[in-house]
Amino acid sequence: MTDLRFDGRVAVVTGAGRGLGRAYARLLAELGASVVVNDLGSSMEGDGSDAGPASLVVDEIVNAGGIAVSDINDISTTAGAEALVGRAIAEFGTIDILVNNAGIVRYGTLPELDVDHVASHLDVHLLGSFNTMRAAWPYFVEKRYGRVVHTTSSGIFGLENNLPYAAAKAGTIGMARSARLAGEPHNIKINLIAPAAQTRMAGGDPLGEQPEQAHEESFMPPSAVAPMVAVLSHESCPVSGEIYAAGAGRFARVFIGHTQGYLAAETATADDVLAHWDEINDESGYYVPADLMSWSGDFLTHLFAQDAAATQS
């Protein structure tokens, strides 16, 4: 028995008809949440639609004693995202949790990529996450409570033929970090998950022909990611604006930091920069900023020290 419960909470999970989203929806429902299972039912590349995957997950939840309804709205559009949140309000009267998991992948890199290829990823991963968060925001503010989990990816570190996907996933980080500041006064916490799981988008069963249960038999099952999403979705979540990797039994924080670097005694030349390259890249004593202002405060510490010294003299 667990103390972490979601009784009385309403969760919307996008891309919940398969893989990771299915695992998140099932766990949240198992822990007491009422869940809106959203999935357009498209192909891995984002083509077509099918109400079947979302309905099957709802059946699984209900048969296990949980509460869920299905939704097939397209969150890449403003209207679709608003209709999805409206579905939660109509069915359950509120929304407490938003897990943005929906995504597509069409592999490609330079030089063959075109702008439409990149835009298709941005539309679903980045704008889709923005659209749903924006639609839920007024309800979160009104009740002074909300939990949002966006999905980023280890793909941001770089992978051949993965440029558009990585670009979209990196965008969710900047969006979440800024939205975290807007949500702070309203008890809205926004974090990111970087999943490590064997799903159709990760190369396991790209055609989506295997039963979803087959993924749970792999060494990286989607269910192994779900506990971190549950923590980030819970009222007791202790952080906001953070990134966590999860999968295969490991849970870790991913962060953005800067080195102490090289501080020039006077106006630096390009030759000075090159001569101090090792110092610039030395990771010892790195700093992890909470936001832009804390970054600039640390990066410009030497200027503040100079101003203080000038004032005292």
C-alpha positions in Angstrom: 0.0 0.0 0.0 1.3 3.5 -0.8 0.8 6.8 0.8 1.0 8.6 -2.5 -2.5 8.9 -3.7 -4.5 11.0 -6.2 -8.0 10.5 -4.9 -10.2 13.4 -6.0 -7.7 14.6 -8.5 -8.3 14.8 -12.3 -5.5 14.1 -14.7 -5.3 14.7 -18.4 -2.6 12.6 -20.2 -1.9 13.2 -23.9 -0.6 10.4 -26.1 -2.0 8.0 -23.6 -3.2 5.3 -26.0 0.1 3.5 -26.2 3.5 3.1 -24.6 4.5 5.7 -22.0 1.3 7.7 -21.9 -0.7 4.4 -21.4 1.6 3.6 -18.5 1.2 7.0 -16.9 -2.6 7.0 -17.3 -2.9 3.5 -15.8 -0.7 4.3 -12.8 -2.5 7.6 -12.0 -5.8 5.8 -12.2 -4.5 3.0 -10.1 -3.5 5.6 -7.5 -7.0 7.1 -7.5 -7.1 9.8 -10.1 -9.8 10.3 -12.6 -8.1 10.3 -16.0 -8.8 11.7 -19.4 -7.0 9.4 -21.9 -6.2 11.6 -24.9 -4.8 10.1 -28.0 -5.4 11.0 -31.6 -4.5 7.5 -32.7 -2.2 8.6 -35.5 0.8 6.8 -36.9 4.3 7.3 -35.4 4.8 10.0 -38.1 1.5 11.8 -37.1 -0.6 10.6 -40.0 -4.3 9.5 -39.7 -6.4 9.0 -36.6 -8.0 6.1 -34.7 -10.2 6.2 -31.6 -9.2 2.6 -30.8 -6.0 3.1 -28.7 -7.5 5.6 -26.3 -10.7 3.5 -25.9 -8.7 0.4 -25.1 -6.7 2.1 -22.4 -9.9 3.4 -20.9 -11.3 -0.1 -20.9 -8.2 -1.4 -19.1 -8.5 1.3 -16.4 -12.2 0.8 -15.9 -11.8 -3.0 -15.8 -9.2 -2.6 -13.1 -11.6 -0.5 -11.0 -10.5 3.0 -12.1 -12.2 6.0 -13.6 -11.3 7.2 -17.1 -12.8 8.6 -20.3 -11.2 8.8 -23.7 -10.5 11.8 -26.0 -9.2 12.0 -29.5 -8.7 15.7 -29.9 -5.6 17.0 -31.8 -3.6 19.0 -29.3 -1.4 20.5 -32.0 -4.3 22.9 -32.6 -5.6 25.5 -30.1 -9.1 24.3 -30.6 -8.2 20.7 -30.0 -6.3 21.5 -26.8 -9.2 23.6 -25.5 -11.7 20.8 -26.3 -9.5 18.3 -24.5 -9.4 20.4 -21.3 -13.1 21.1 -21.8 -13.7 17.3 -21.8 -12.0 17.1 -18.4 -14.2 19.9 -17.0 -17.4 18.4 -18.5 -16.7 14.9 -17.2 -15.1 15.6 -13.9 -15.7 19.3 -13.1 -12.0 20.3 -12.9 -8.4 19.6 -13.9 -5.5 19.2 -11.5 -2.8 17.4 -13.5 -1.6 17.7 -17.1 0.9 15.2 -18.5 2.0 16.1 -22.0 3.3 13.0 -23.6 1.9 13.1 -27.1 4.5 13.1 -29.9 5.5 12.1 -33.3 8.9 11.2 -34.9 10.0 11.4 -38.5 13.7 10.9 -38.6 15.8 13.2 -40.7 18.8 15.5 -40.7 20.6 18.0 -42.9 20.7 18.6 -45.7 17.5 16.7 -46.8 15.3 18.2 -44.1 12.9 20.9 -45.0 10.9 23.4 -42.8 7.7 21.4 -43.0 9.5 18.4 -41.5 10.8 20.4 -38.6 7.4 22.3 -38.2 5.5 19.0 -37.9 7.5 18.1 -34.7 7.2 21.6 -33.3 3.5 21.5 -33.8 2.9 18.4 -31.7 5.7 18.4 -29.1 6.2 22.1 -28.4 3.0 23.8 -29.5 0.9 20.9 -28.4 2.3 21.1 -24.9 1.9 24.9 -24.9 -1.7 24.7 -26.2 -2.8 22.2 -23.5 -1.0 24.1 -20.7 -2.5 27.4 -21.8 -6.0 25.8 -21.9 -5.6 24.4 -18.4 -4.0 27.5 -16.9 -7.1 29.5 -16.0 -8.5 26.5 -14.1 -5.2 26.0 -12.3 -5.0 29.7 -11.3 -8.7 29.8 -10.1 -8.1 26.9 -7.7 -4.5 27.9 -7.0 -3.3 24.4 -7.8 -1.8 22.6 -10.8 0.8 20.1 -11.8 2.2 19.9 -15.3 4.6 17.4 -16.6 6.1 18.1 -20.1 8.1 15.5 -22.0 11.6 16.3 -23.2 14.1 13.7 -24.4 17.7 12.5 -24.1 17.6 13.2 -27.8 18.5 16.8 -27.0 22.1 15.5 -26.4 22.4 14.7 -30.1 21.5 11.7 -32.3 22.0 11.2 -36.0 18.8 11.7 -38.0 17.0 13.2 -35.0 17.3 16.9 -35.6 13.6 18.0 -35.7 12.6 15.8 -32.8 15.6 17.1 -30.7 14.8 20.7 -31.6 11.2 20.3 -30.4 12.1 18.5 -27.2 14.7 21.1 -26.3 12.1 23.8 -26.8 9.9 22.3 -24.1 12.7 22.9 -21.6 12.8 26.6 -22.1 9.0 26.8 -22.1 8.8 24.9 -18.9 11.5 26.9 -17.2 9.7 30.1 -18.0 6.2 28.9 -17.3 7.5 27.7 -13.9 8.0 31.4 -12.9 4.5 32.3 -14.0 3.0 29.4 -12.1 4.9 30.0 -8.8 2.4 32.5 -7.3 -0.5 30.1 -8.0 1.0 26.8 -6.7 1.4 25.5 -10.2 4.4 23.3 -10.6 5.8 22.5 -14.0 8.5 19.8 -14.6 9.9 17.7 -17.4 10.4 14.0 -17.9 13.0 12.5 -20.2 11.9 8.9 -20.5 14.1 5.9 -21.3 11.7 3.2 -22.5 11.3 0.7 -25.3 8.3 2.0 -27.3 7.4 2.2 -30.9 8.9 5.7 -31.1 12.1 4.4 -29.6 12.4 1.7 -32.3 10.4 -1.0 -30.7 7.5 -2.1 -32.9 7.5 1.1 -35.1 4.3 -0.1 -36.9 2.4 -0.4 -33.6 1.4 -4.0 -34.4 2.5 -5.6 -31.1 0.2 -5.6 -28.1 1.1 -2.9 -25.7 1.7 -5.6 -23.0 4.8 -6.8 -25.1 6.6 -3.5 -24.2 6.4 -4.4 -20.6 8.4 -7.6 -21.2 11.4 -5.6 -22.5 14.3 -4.5 -20.4 13.1 -0.9 -20.6 9.3 -1.1 -20.0 7.2 2.1 -20.1 5.9 1.3 -16.6 9.4 1.9 -15.2 9.1 5.6 -16.1 5.7 6.1 -14.6 6.7 6.4 -10.9 8.7 9.5 -11.6 5.7 11.0 -13.5 3.5 10.2 -10.6 5.8 12.0 -8.1 6.0 15.1 -10.4 2.2 15.0 -10.7 1.5 14.8 -7.0 0.6 17.6 -4.6 3.8 16.7 -2.6 6.1 17.3 -5.6 9.0 19.3 -4.1 10.3 21.0 -7.3 9.3 23.0 -10.3 11.2 23.8 -13.5 13.3 20.7 -13.3 14.2 17.8 -15.7 14.3 14.2 -14.6 15.4 11.1 -16.6 13.7 7.8 -15.7 13.7 4.3 -17.0 15.1 0.8 -16.6 15.2 1.2 -12.8 17.2 4.4 -12.8 16.0 7.9 -11.8 18.2 11.0 -12.2 18.1 14.7 -12.5 19.2 16.4 -15.7 20.3 20.0 -15.5 21.7 23.0 -17.3 24.8 24.6 -15.8 27.8 26.7 -16.6 31.5 26.4 -15.8 33.4 29.0 -13.7 35.2 29.7 -17.0 38.0 32.2 -17.7 37.9 35.7 -16.3 40.0 38.1 -18.4 42.0 40.7 -16.4 41.4 43.2 -19.2 39.7 43.3 -22.6 40.2 39.8 -24.1 41.3 39.0 -27.6 40.3 35.9 -29.6 43.9 34.6 -28.9 43.2 35.0 -25.1 40.1 33.0 -25.4 41.8 30.2 -27.2 44.7 30.2 -24.8 42.3 29.7 -21.9 40.2 27.1 -23.6 40.8 24.4 -21.0 39.9 26.8 -18.2 36.7 27.8 -20.0 35.7 24.1 -20.4 36.7 22.9 -16.9 33.6 21.5 -15.3 34.9 21.6 -11.7 32.9 24.1 -9.6 30.1 24.4 -12.2 26.9 26.4 -11.3 23.3 25.3 -11.9 21.1 28.4 -12.2 17.5 28.4 -11.1 16.5 30.9 -13.7 17.9 33.6 -16.0 18.4 36.1 -13.2 20.3 33.7 -11.0 22.5 32.8 -14.0 23.3 36.4 -14.7 23.9 37.1 -11.0 26.5 34.4 -10.9 28.0 35.0 -14.3 28.5 38.7 -13.6 29.6 38.3 -10.0 33.0 40.0 -10.9 31.2 43.1 -12.1 29.2 43.4 -8.9 32.4 42.9 -6.9 34.1 45.7 -8.9 31.1 48.0 -8.3 31.2 47.3 -4.5 34.9 48.0 -4.4 34.5 51.2 -6.3 31.7 52.4 -3.9 33.9 51.6 -0.8 37.0 53.4 -2.2 
